[in-house]
Amino acid sequence: MKNRYLFISSIAMALFATSLSRAHHSVPGRYDYEAEITLTGMITRVDWINPHVRILLDVTAEEGSVTTWELASAPAQFMRRAGISKSKVMDDGGESVKVLGIRSRDPQLNHMWAYRITYGDGHFYQLSVPRPTS
């Protein structure tokens, strides 16, 4: 009975560890440092979650169509240490913002790793640094 409990516990721990490793991803593995872009749009939602804060940005094209982009950034704990909060990121006063970052390696996805958000009055939040130096 004891061996059976140990076996089942080991399997459960292995499955849990596997799910955690899939939940997190590396920035260079998912985003292309050579594909730096700037988007202009309205922040519609901020998910203050881990492993990375997620921001939804509605970008309006010249002809009027709206595309929602999913922006990822640093973990919530890093943002808090830098003095950035969910309400500060959302507080765009109903104006559009400019976001600098790098595009997803998958061109079918409207995903971006965000470096900086600049608001209409000129203030900005540096969410992460461009390409890390080695």
N, C-alpha and C positions, 0 to 999 in steps of 0.2 A: 504494500500500500504506500509506504514511504517513497519507494522508487518511482511509483506511478505519479505521485504528487510532484516529485522533483522533475520528472520528464515533462509533465504538462506545464509546470512553471517555466521550465527552460524554453519550451516552444512559444509560450505566451510572451516571454521577454524578447525572444528573437523576432517575433512578428512586430512587437512594439518598436524595437530598434529599427527595423526595416521601414516602418511607416514614418518614423521621424526623419530618417535619412532622405526619404523621398519628398518630405514636406519642405525641406530647405534646398536652395539651389545657389550656385555661385553666380555672381554678376557676369564675369566673362563667359561663362558657359551658356547664359541665356540672352545676353545683350552684346551688341557689336560696338566695340570702342571706336571703330572706324566709321560708324554711322551716326555721328552727332547731328541732332536736329533741334529746332526750336519750334514749339507749338504755342499758339495763342488761342485761348478759350476760357470757358467758365468752369470753375470747380463746382461740381455738383454733389460730391460726396467724399468724405475722408473716413477710411476704416483704420482706426488706431489699433492695429493688430501686429502680431509677430508671425513669421520672422521679419516681415518688412511692412512699414506703413503703406497703405494702398490709397491712391487718390484717383477719382474719376474726373476726367476733364472732357467737356463737350466742346469740340472744335467745329466751327461753322465755316464751310467752304464758300467761295465767292458766289456760287449759284444758289446758296441757301441750305444745302444739305448739311446735316449735323452728324458727326462721327464721334463716338465716345471712345476715348483713349484711357487705358488703364496704366497708371503710373505707379511704379514701385520706388521705394526709397529705404533709408536706414531703418533699423528697428526702433520701435516706440521708445525704448529706454534710452537709446542714443539721442533721439530727438529731445526728450525731456531734459537730459543733461545739457543740451545746447540751448535750452530755454524756449524751445519750440513746442507748442501744444496743438491739439486738434483744432481748438477754436481759433487759434492764430492762423493756421493754414487755411481754414474756411473763411476767415474774415477778409473777403475780397471786396466788400461793399457793393456787390452786384456788378462789378466791373470785370472785364476780362483780365487775365494774367498771362504772362509769358513764361514758358517753362523750357529750360535748357536741359538736355539729357541725351541719352543714346537709345537707339531703336532696338527692338527685339531682333534676334537673329532670324526669326520666322517672319517673313514679309507678309504672311496672311494675318498676323496678329497686330492689332493696334496697341502695342505695349511699349513702354519706355521706362528706362531707369532714369529717374529725375535727379539732376544735380542742383538746380536752383529754380526757385519760383520768384518772379518779379511782379509786383503789384502795380496798379495804375498810378499810385502816388510816388513810385520809385523805390519804396523799401522792398527788400528781398529776404528770403531765407535760403541760406546755403545748406542744402540737405545732405550732400555728400560731395566728395571731391572728384573732379574728372580723373580719368585713367590714373591709377595708383603708380607711383614711381617705384622702381625696384632697386 
